[in-house]
Amino acid sequence: MGIDYELLGQRIREARIKTGMTQATLSGIIGFSPAHYSHIESGKARINLPTLVVIAQVLDTTIDSLLYDSTPVLIDSYDKDFKDLLEDCTRDERGILLQNAIQMKAVLKQNR
């Protein structure tokens, strides 16, 4: 199984657009020419791991989200983590945790 550089480029582009950053701005930050960076987003250029790490950091995202269309392994892991967290909680504790999670989610969405 190889890396689909076209899909990787699309995901990088989507992440860049979410941040409101232009190709020129991002290419400048990572030290690439705008033309070379454009080739990354179009899938015409392959990128190495250090470059992918820098792009993910600049775009405030994870390498996993850039490499995979969906991350069922991560989702399963998070589900297990939440299940383990709640396993020994009382009903009241679960209610408190739920309310805190709802409030935290609202704050996170506000800060996007």
N, C-alpha and C positions, 0 to 999 in steps of 0.2 A: 504494500500500500504506500503510494507516494503522496507528496504534497500537491494539491491542486492549486497552483499559483494564481490561476485566474480567480478562483473562489476566495483565496487568501487576499488578493488585491481588492476584491469587492468588499470583503469584511473590513479591511483597513479603511477603505473609502467611506463606508457607512459610519465607522467609529469616528473618523475625522470630521465628517459632516455633522455628527451629533455634537461635537465640541465647538462647531462654528469656525473651525480653522480652515484656511485655504491650503491648497497644495503648495503654493509658494512659501507660505509660512512654515508648514511642517517640513518641507524639503530643506529650508534654511536651518531649522533647529537640528535636524539630523545630519546636516552637512552634505546633502546630495543636491545635484542640480535639479531644477523643477522638471526638466525633461526626463531625467533618470527616475525621479520619484513617480512621475506619471506612468512610466513603464512598470513600476511596481504595482500600482493600482490597476493597471490593465492586464496584469499577469504576464507581461512580456519579459520582465526581469525577475530573476530569482534573487531572494535575499537570504542572507545567512542569519544564524541564530542571534548574534549580538545586535544586528540591525533590527531584527524583530523585537527583541527585548526593549531597545530604545524607543521604537515606535509605540509599543504597548504602554511604556511608561509615560511618554509624552501625551498619548491619547487617554491616559488614565483608565486603561482596560487591562485585561489579562491576555496572556499568550493563548490560553485555551480558547477564549472567545474569538480570537482571530483565526486560530487553526481549524476550528470545528464549527460546522453549521449549527449543530445542537450538541449539548454536552450532557448526555444522559448519565454518564458516569458521575459527573459532578453533582447533578441533580439528585441522583440516588444517594450520594455521599451526604449531601445536605439533609435530605429526608431522614437518613439514618441518624445524623447528628442531632437533629431536632427531636426525633423519637427518643434517643438516648437521654437527651436533656430533660424531657418530660416524664420519663419512665417512673421515677421515684417521687414525683411531685403530687401533692394533694390537689383536689379539685380547685380549691381557692388559689393555690400557688399557680396552677395552670391558667386560671383566669387573670391573675396579675401579670404573668408573663405574656399572655395574649394581648392585654391592653397596652403593655409596654412596647410590644412588637408593632402594634398598630400605630402608636404614636411615633415610634422611631421611623417607620416606613414613611409616614407623612412628612417628617422632618427631612429625610433623605430625598424625597421627591421634590420638596421645596428648594433644596440646595442644588439641584441639577442645572 
